[in-house]
Amino acid sequence: MGGEFAPAPAEEPILAGVGVVKRFGALVVLDKVDFAVASNEAIGIVGPNGAGKTTLLNVLSGASQPSQGTVRFRNIDVTNAGAAQHCRLGIARSHQIPRPFGGMTVFENTFVAATAGGNRKGRDAYERCIEALELCAMLGHANRRAETLGLLDRKRLELARALATDPVVLLLDEIGGGLTDGEAGQLVETIRELRRRGIAIVWIEHIVHVLLQVVERLVCLDGGRVIADGRPEAVMADPAVIGAYLGQGVA
Amino acid sequence: MIWLNQIINGVLLGGYYALIACGLSLMFGVMNIINLAHGDLAVLGAFLVWLICEHTGISPFIAFIAVLPTMAALGWVLQRAILDRSLRSGILVPILSTFGLAIVIENLLFSQFGADSRSLASVMGSLSYDSWALTSQIYIGKLAVLIFAVAVLLLLGLHVFLKRTALGRAIRATSEDPDTAELVGINARAVYATSAAIAVSTVAIAGLFLGMRASFAPYAGPAQLIFAFEAVVIGGSGSLWGTLVGGIVLGIAQNIGAQINPNWFLLAGHLTFLAVLIGRIFLRELLAHGMIPALLGQRS
């Protein structure tokens, strides 16, 4: 496969960025990025710091609008629909640094997500939250105020809150960062379970060996461009990737 | 006994201050907007009630049924048309735009109604002066009790609304972090507009009672704003029940001040506000840096 891009997934993409350009003043953070995820696909995004990974996630989740290009969800243009609308369509995301609603309980954090993003009510929303919290091993903390949680539990809550919105695509931004191997192992198990439930995953992660336990496709960004896209082992062996991403220490 | 009378009436007066302060606190807590037009909106509400009563002769409570949705709609439009835009430009622009709004409201009222003081006392029967005499020296005004009861019910209602309803939770989430709220599917702009509608509705209630318990004129707003502001600061900004505590402290201070010297009503309130403000800053320094630096105002 070498430096060539992998062919686009044969299946209809569920979420796609087409020719996405994002500029901040003179700085081009994303430079005509094409990115698509099919339903039930798990994609890892790697790349050096400043490659534009988080910006891509921001554009895909509607938190920021691209300077050029479009974002399509199930082939509908949602470029300017806004983050709330993206969420209600089924695109959920987690932050690199968890941002719980600190003054609310863990349960309320998920409940507000289930009612607003998941459009559920009453008993239905309640059960969805219990399920999401159980899946993320946070049910025991349900009545704690979120601001009292440690980093690991904040990350779990971030994931549970995203799940409570009933996503079809889950965008994860370095959710494994700062975790021990054991904690990362639990996280991998949780995310595998989500895949079994049919949720597509897009996961930015620096810890590649954790990523490779879940994803079947890797995309490498560098300087705002996609420099490799394909099966993980092919991408990891790609000289362009080694040069750009692993190169600083390896080459 | 006369002191007890002043304290009881101070507590009841605190109910009115809580009524006018809770909307200010809500807008500050949810949108981080310090609404300098808050007092003028209360006066506008009072004028609307007065206008209806003047033309129809109906009770102000019935007139208020029409005024409430009008004021709610006004709050919604205000947020959508003015405050949303100003919020995008940093912290100062919303303050300036509400200041401008205050001037517009005051002068619109002046051009429509002139400088005369108005009151709703003439259309509310004996309620403005009815009272219960508990002893020969303790009198409790029925209107004051009614206002206090409405304040407590309103705060209770807001409390339950924010705690227990989906919209209330969405408001709390948005007040903590609007960007993250958007990411879990909450339309922050809609939440802001709804919160502004609720806040201005509470201002309308305060305006109704402003018109019933005292007289009001087009330029009466800023004085009401200061009472509201003082109640919020004394009670702790962003806390709904704090506005009741702050209002009661303010009301008691004013009444006790007036008992010492009739001219000290406002002064005692302002001094109490300043004392609480300075005390709170001192306490924070004390907790952060210890006694001596706190006393000397040193920061290291």
Interface residues (C-beta under 8 A of the other chain):
Chain A: S61 G62 A63 G82 A83 A84 C87 R88 A92 R93 H95 R99 F101 G102 G103 M104 E108 N109 F111 V112 A113 T115 A116 G117 G118 N119 K121 R161 A162 A164 T165
Chain B: A166 R169 A170 R172 A173 E176 D177 D179 T180 A181 E182 L183 V184 G185 I186 N187 A188
